[in-house]
Amino acid sequence: MDRYGFYVVGDQAIMRWADPAEKRHLGVFAAFVYAPDERVNTLPYFFDTGLVAYGFLPSRPRDFVGFGVAYGSYSSDLRLADEAQAVTDPAAGVQSWEMTLEWTYGCTVKPGLLVQPDVQYLINPGGNKAVPNALAVGVNVVFNF
């Protein structure tokens, strides 16, 4: 049995402010993934997209702020299996789709140290409409020496 998938990824600066050597700009990104064999791929369709502003504050040229959206659609085979299970177990959820809205800010504390707070709002967590939407808050710390 052949298994395959496709993906397309793009990242482009759409507006610049200041000298191009400073790399201060607004960028857009997007990705689409398709893995068609729904018997083995629980998430055959997935895309994400967003905007990132790099160096938008003149006093913080290495910082960035971003907003993104990610969406995944669960396989119809998984959905049918979930629906069959829900007949005998009404508490079982049916997975259909999931979406995340994300806001982040990357603060360059000093060269080699980035602190990045992040807020995500998850709609249909786990693809299950029976699960309440959720808010996730975190901080990513990156050391690069």
trRosetta pair geometry for C-beta under 8 A, 3 or more apart (Angstrom, degrees):
i j d omega theta_ij theta_ji phi_ij phi_ji
1 37 8.0 100 160 -129 116 151
3 35 7.9 16 180 -167 91 100
3 37 5.6 -78 -125 16 81 151
3 40 6.6 -51 -116 68 130 148
4 35 7.7 -168 107 -138 38 68
4 36 7.6 5 77 32 77 99
4 37 7.9 104 39 -16 55 111
5 33 6.6 10 169 -175 124 85
5 34 6.2 174 -161 92 78 50
5 35 3.6 -27 -102 -97 120 78
5 36 7.2 175 -105 2 63 67
5 41 7.5 126 -84 -95 121 153
6 33 7.4 166 89 -153 51 45
6 34 4.9 -3 57 59 93 99
6 35 7.9 -176 24 -73 55 48
7 31 6.6 0 -174 -174 104 95
7 32 6.6 174 -149 88 58 52
7 33 4.6 -9 -102 -104 99 71
7 34 7.3 178 -77 22 52 64
8 30 8.0 -1 110 113 93 93
8 31 6.8 173 88 -149 54 51
8 32 5.0 8 50 49 96 95
9 29 7.9 -11 -173 -170 80 92
9 30 7.5 177 -150 93 42 52
9 31 4.6 -1 -107 -107 76 94
10 28 7.9 0 116 109 101 86
10 29 6.6 173 95 -150 60 51
10 30 5.1 5 55 55 100 87
10 31 7.4 -176 23 -74 61 53
11 27 6.4 13 -177 175 81 123
11 28 7.6 -178 -146 90 42 47
11 29 4.6 0 -105 -107 77 93
12 27 6.5 167 87 -153 34 79
12 28 5.7 -13 62 58 84 87
12 29 7.7 161 18 -83 59 50
13 16 6.3 35 163 -65 127 89
13 25 4.4 -2 -146 144 115 151
13 26 7.1 112 -157 74 66 45
13 27 5.1 -49 -95 -94 54 83
14 25 7.7 142 43 168 46 105
14 26 5.6 -53 61 97 88 94
14 27 6.7 136 5 -122 81 29
14 28 5.4 37 -22 -6 129 109
15 25 6.3 164 87 -162 49 79
15 26 4.4 15 54 40 98 112
16 20 6.0 -11 -164 -94 155 76
16 24 6.9 100 -162 88 71 65
16 25 4.5 -36 -103 -102 65 101
16 26 7.9 -137 -70 21 31 69
17 24 5.4 -66 72 117 79 111
17 25 6.9 164 18 -96 66 46
17 55 7.8 -157 72 104 98 98
17 56 7.6 73 45 -125 138 54
18 22 4.9 -35 120 53 126 144
18 24 4.6 41 44 52 124 132
18 55 7.2 -75 34 126 142 131
18 58 7.6 146 -70 -110 133 87
18 61 7.8 -75 71 -124 172 114
19 22 4.9 96 70 -6 85 103
19 24 8.0 71 55 27 54 104
20 23 7.3 45 176 -72 48 42
22 55 6.3 -176 144 154 105 171
22 61 5.9 -79 -175 -165 113 132
23 54 6.2 -50 136 123 85 138
23 55 6.8 118 96 -2 67 139
24 54 5.8 -151 -132 105 42 81
24 55 3.3 -92 -111 89 94 129
24 56 7.2 157 -167 -68 100 34
24 61 5.9 -77 -75 -148 117 87
25 53 7.7 -139 112 -146 33 53
25 54 5.6 12 49 50 61 104
25 55 7.5 39 3 49 43 103
26 51 6.4 -10 -174 -170 96 104
26 52 7.4 161 -156 84 51 43
26 53 5.0 -19 -103 -103 76 76
26 54 7.7 -171 -81 20 27 71
26 56 7.7 58 -75 -87 83 106
27 51 7.1 154 83 -157 48 54
27 52 4.9 -14 61 61 99 91
27 53 7.8 179 21 -83 68 29
27 54 6.7 35 -4 -10 111 108
28 49 7.4 0 -178 -172 89 90
28 50 7.4 -178 -150 95 57 37
28 51 5.6 -27 -100 -101 69 69
28 52 8.0 176 -82 21 24 71
29 48 7.7 -1 114 114 98 92
29 49 6.6 -178 94 -145 58 49
29 50 5.8 -5 55 57 91 77
29 51 8.0 174 18 -86 74 24
29 52 6.9 24 -5 0 112 111
29 68 7.7 -24 68 -109 107 111
30 47 7.1 -4 -171 -175 88 100
30 48 6.9 -177 -145 94 47 52
30 49 4.1 3 -105 -104 86 91
30 50 7.9 160 -77 16 59 52
31 46 7.9 -8 112 116 96 90
31 47 6.5 178 90 -149 56 57
31 48 5.3 11 48 50 95 87
31 49 7.6 -169 22 -69 55 59
32 46 7.4 159 -155 89 43 54
32 47 4.5 -9 -104 -103 72 99
33 45 7.4 153 85 -155 68 29
33 46 4.4 -1 53 60 108 100
33 47 7.2 -173 20 -76 67 50
34 44 6.6 25 -159 163 55 77
34 45 6.1 7 -109 -104 71 66
35 41 4.1 180 110 -123 118 162
35 43 7.7 58 45 90 118 60
35 44 5.0 -126 72 -134 71 64
36 41 7.5 95 67 36 15 143
36 44 6.0 74 -111 -162 23 125
37 40 5.2 10 117 36 113 98
37 41 5.6 108 76 1 70 106
37 44 7.4 -176 57 -107 35 118
38 41 6.1 -70 -107 61 34 85
38 44 5.2 -56 -89 -40 79 144
38 75 3.6 153 -158 -152 95 117
38 76 5.7 21 165 37 159 77
38 77 4.7 150 132 1 99 108
38 78 7.5 -119 177 -5 93 85
39 75 7.7 -162 -44 171 19 154
39 77 5.4 116 -97 -55 47 174
41 44 4.6 99 106 -82 123 77
41 75 6.1 133 92 -64 68 130
42 74 6.0 -28 168 -144 74 85
42 75 5.6 -109 -144 4 32 110
42 78 5.3 69 -137 -60 80 152
42 95 7.8 -1 -178 112 104 152
43 46 5.6 43 150 -57 112 112
43 72 4.7 -17 -155 -176 120 124
43 73 7.2 128 -153 69 66 40
43 74 6.0 -47 -95 -102 62 53
43 75 7.2 -100 -63 -31 19 82
44 73 7.1 -46 62 86 75 89
44 75 5.3 86 -12 -87 110 88
45 72 6.8 152 92 -154 62 53
45 73 4.2 6 64 44 113 109
46 70 7.4 -3 -172 -174 92 91
46 71 7.1 173 -149 91 50 52
46 72 4.4 -5 -105 -105 87 87
46 73 7.6 -151 -69 22 50 65
47 70 7.4 -174 97 -147 43 52
47 71 5.6 -1 57 56 81 93
48 68 6.0 17 -179 177 105 114
48 69 6.6 177 -148 91 62 49
48 70 4.1 -15 -99 -102 102 79
48 71 7.4 166 -81 17 53 61
49 68 6.8 173 93 -150 33 74
49 69 5.7 -8 60 56 78 92
50 66 6.0 57 147 178 129 100
50 67 5.5 -166 -155 99 102 51
50 68 3.0 -53 -66 -99 147 71
50 69 6.3 160 -73 12 85 62
50 102 7.4 -41 -98 65 148 98
51 66 6.5 -176 95 -145 51 67
51 67 5.5 11 51 52 88 89
51 68 7.8 -168 26 -74 46 59
52 64 5.5 12 180 177 100 123
52 65 7.3 170 -153 85 57 38
52 66 4.0 -15 -104 -98 80 107
53 56 4.1 26 145 -54 123 127
53 64 6.3 166 83 -155 49 69
53 65 5.2 -4 54 56 100 87
53 66 7.3 -174 19 -77 62 56
54 63 8.0 169 -155 94 48 39
54 64 4.7 -22 -103 -100 60 105
55 58 7.9 50 170 -100 86 32
55 60 7.1 -166 -132 105 53 61
55 61 4.1 16 -133 -157 113 56
55 62 6.6 24 -83 -56 91 20
55 63 6.8 121 -89 54 41 60
55 64 7.3 -18 -21 -81 48 70
56 63 7.6 -76 34 91 76 94
56 64 7.7 96 -4 -130 96 45
56 65 6.3 -51 22 23 137 110
57 60 4.2 33 78 39 116 98
57 61 7.7 -120 83 -62 63 40
57 63 6.4 5 38 58 109 127
58 61 6.9 4 -159 -68 34 86
60 63 4.0 1 147 8 116 126
60 107 7.5 -51 -162 -134 135 72
60 108 7.5 154 -170 42 88 92
62 108 3.8 -27 109 21 119 155
63 105 7.1 1 -179 180 109 84
63 106 5.9 172 -157 90 60 68
63 107 5.4 0 -117 -112 110 47
63 108 5.8 -133 -71 10 62 86
64 105 7.4 179 92 -154 49 45
64 106 4.5 16 50 44 88 112
65 103 8.0 -8 -175 -172 87 81
65 104 7.2 174 -154 92 47 54
65 105 5.0 -9 -106 -108 79 76
65 106 7.6 -150 -70 21 36 70
66 102 7.6 2 112 112 96 96
66 103 7.3 170 91 -151 54 42
66 104 5.0 -5 58 58 95 95
66 105 7.8 -179 21 -79 67 36
66 106 7.7 33 -1 -10 107 101
67 101 7.7 -12 -169 -175 89 82
67 102 6.9 159 -155 87 44 59
67 103 5.5 -8 -103 -102 77 70
67 104 7.9 180 -76 22 36 69
68 100 7.9 14 105 106 91 93
68 101 7.7 167 88 -156 49 41
68 102 4.6 -8 59 58 92 107
68 104 7.9 3 8 7 104 109
69 99 6.9 -10 -171 -171 89 101
69 100 7.2 163 -154 84 43 55
69 101 5.8 -11 -104 -105 76 65
69 102 7.6 -171 -74 20 31 79
70 99 6.8 166 87 -153 54 53
70 100 4.6 4 52 51 100 100
70 102 7.3 32 -2 -8 102 118
71 97 6.9 1 -172 -179 88 111
71 98 7.4 169 -149 88 47 50
71 99 4.7 -6 -103 -105 79 89
71 100 8.0 -159 -68 24 44 62
72 97 6.6 174 91 -153 50 67
72 98 5.2 -2 57 56 95 92
72 99 7.8 -177 23 -77 60 48
72 127 7.4 -77 95 -78 99 106
73 96 7.4 -35 -150 158 70 57
73 97 4.8 -24 -108 -102 63 97
74 78 5.2 -89 164 76 109 132
74 79 6.1 131 104 -54 108 92
74 95 4.3 57 -9 131 177 104
74 96 5.9 -144 39 -155 110 9
74 97 6.4 -141 5 -75 81 41
74 98 7.6 70 -38 -8 98 93
74 127 4.6 55 -32 -145 132 158
75 78 4.5 95 64 6 91 101
75 79 6.8 -152 99 -5 49 86
76 79 5.3 -51 -145 38 37 117
76 80 6.3 41 154 -22 67 102
77 80 5.9 -53 -149 35 29 110
77 81 6.5 28 153 -16 63 106
78 81 5.7 -56 -149 38 33 111
78 82 6.2 34 152 -20 66 106
78 95 5.7 -33 131 68 118 120
79 82 5.7 -54 -147 36 30 113
79 83 6.3 32 153 -20 64 105
79 94 6.0 55 -150 -177 72 98
79 95 6.3 -120 -88 75 68 67
79 96 6.0 62 -108 -95 121 66
80 83 5.6 -52 -146 35 32 112
80 84 6.5 34 154 -20 64 104
81 84 5.7 -52 -150 34 32 112
81 85 6.5 30 152 -16 64 106
82 85 5.7 -57 -150 38 32 109
82 86 6.3 37 151 -26 66 106
82 92 6.5 -165 -163 144 75 109
82 93 6.7 -33 -169 108 126 48
82 94 4.2 139 121 -121 126 61
82 95 5.6 167 -51 15 161 76
83 86 5.5 -51 -146 31 32 116
83 87 7.3 48 151 -33 59 90
83 94 5.5 40 -70 -110 70 126
84 87 6.0 -39 -167 8 37 115
85 88 6.6 -69 -165 46 43 93
85 89 5.7 -24 160 42 81 108
85 92 4.6 -85 120 124 107 168
86 89 6.4 -79 -119 75 31 65
86 90 6.2 58 -173 -119 74 36
86 92 4.7 -135 -86 76 66 101
86 93 7.5 50 -88 -119 116 5
86 94 6.0 -40 -37 -55 145 98
89 92 4.3 73 98 -18 108 110
93 126 7.5 80 90 107 146 117
93 128 3.5 34 149 -145 150 121
93 129 7.2 174 -158 43 109 57
93 130 4.4 -138 -105 33 109 122
93 131 6.5 -15 -92 -25 165 92
94 128 6.9 134 62 -124 35 73
94 129 7.4 -8 65 23 83 97
94 130 8.0 98 26 -11 65 109
95 126 6.6 -89 -109 144 106 73
95 127 3.4 51 -158 105 86 128
95 128 5.7 -46 -90 -66 64 73
96 124 7.1 -70 62 -173 88 150
96 127 5.6 170 43 180 39 93
96 128 8.0 120 14 -92 75 30
96 129 6.9 9 25 -29 120 103
97 124 6.0 64 89 86 61 156
97 127 5.9 125 39 -133 6 84
98 122 7.1 -16 -171 -169 100 92
98 123 7.0 155 -162 83 51 63
98 124 4.9 -136 -105 95 58 96
98 125 6.6 60 -134 -126 116 20
98 126 6.6 146 -87 46 135 10
98 127 4.6 -77 -42 -71 100 62
99 122 7.6 155 86 -157 47 48
99 123 4.4 -7 63 57 94 112
99 124 6.7 63 18 38 75 101
100 120 5.4 -13 -169 -169 109 111
100 121 7.0 152 -156 76 56 47
100 122 5.3 -18 -102 -103 84 67
100 123 7.3 -164 -76 19 34 75
101 120 6.9 152 78 -157 48 57
101 121 4.6 -6 56 54 101 101
101 123 7.5 55 -9 -16 95 107
102 118 6.6 -12 -166 -170 101 99
102 119 7.2 159 -152 85 53 50
102 120 4.7 -14 -101 -103 82 84
102 121 7.9 -159 -71 23 42 64
103 118 7.3 162 86 -155 50 52
103 119 4.9 -4 58 59 97 97
103 120 7.9 -172 25 -76 61 42
104 116 5.9 15 -176 179 110 101
104 117 7.0 177 -147 93 62 50
104 118 4.4 -7 -104 -108 96 82
104 119 7.5 -173 -74 25 53 60
105 116 6.8 -177 85 -146 45 61
105 117 5.7 7 50 56 94 90
106 114 5.6 -13 -169 -170 97 116
106 115 7.8 151 -157 79 49 39
106 116 4.6 -13 -104 -102 69 102
107 114 6.9 145 74 -160 46 61
107 115 4.9 -22 65 66 103 87
107 116 7.0 -179 20 -80 69 48
107 117 7.9 30 -1 5 112 87
108 111 7.3 20 179 -83 115 38
108 113 7.3 113 -164 82 56 59
108 114 5.6 -33 -100 -101 59 78
109 113 4.4 -49 58 106 110 111
109 114 7.1 -174 7 -98 83 22
109 115 5.7 61 -40 -4 113 105
110 113 5.1 33 52 39 76 112
112 143 6.5 20 160 -164 85 58
112 144 4.8 -140 -141 72 61 70
112 145 5.3 59 -157 -84 133 58
113 141 7.7 -17 -163 -170 79 87
113 142 7.3 158 -151 84 34 62
113 143 6.2 -2 -102 -108 70 63
113 144 7.7 -156 -59 28 33 75
114 140 7.7 -7 112 109 99 92
114 141 7.3 163 86 -156 59 42
114 142 4.2 1 56 53 104 108
114 144 7.4 30 0 0 104 112
115 139 6.6 -13 -171 -173 86 109
115 140 7.7 154 -161 82 38 54
115 141 5.6 -8 -108 -107 69 77
116 139 6.7 147 78 -162 49 58
116 140 4.2 -17 66 61 109 98
116 141 7.5 -172 24 -75 76 33
116 142 7.0 33 -2 -6 116 106
117 137 7.7 -11 -171 -171 92 85
117 138 7.5 167 -153 95 52 41
117 139 5.1 -28 -98 -102 61 82
118 137 7.3 160 87 -155 58 44
118 138 5.1 -15 62 67 102 83
118 139 7.0 169 16 -91 81 30
118 140 6.3 44 -14 -8 126 101
119 135 7.1 -18 -168 -170 91 92
119 136 7.4 155 -159 84 44 55
119 137 5.4 -8 -107 -106 74 76
120 135 7.3 155 84 -159 53 46
120 136 4.4 -8 60 59 102 102
120 137 7.8 -164 25 -71 68 36
120 138 7.9 3 4 14 105 102
121 133 6.8 16 178 169 86 114
121 134 7.6 170 -156 88 47 45
121 135 5.7 -17 -105 -104 69 70
121 136 7.9 -168 -75 23 24 72
122 125 4.5 56 133 -81 130 91
122 133 6.2 176 89 -162 61 67
122 134 4.5 -2 53 58 111 91
122 135 7.6 -158 18 -73 79 23
122 136 6.5 50 -19 -9 112 109
123 133 5.3 -13 -110 -117 52 112
124 127 5.7 18 145 -138 109 22
124 128 6.3 162 -171 55 77 31
124 129 5.6 -29 -116 -82 101 56
124 131 7.1 95 -158 63 41 95
124 133 7.3 -15 -29 -91 35 77
125 128 6.9 -30 83 47 58 86
125 131 5.0 -90 62 113 94 133
125 132 7.9 11 18 82 114 42
125 133 7.0 140 -21 -130 93 36
125 134 5.1 28 -50 8 139 121
126 131 5.9 60 44 21 112 158
128 131 4.5 70 88 1 107 107
131 134 7.8 -27 145 -33 103 109
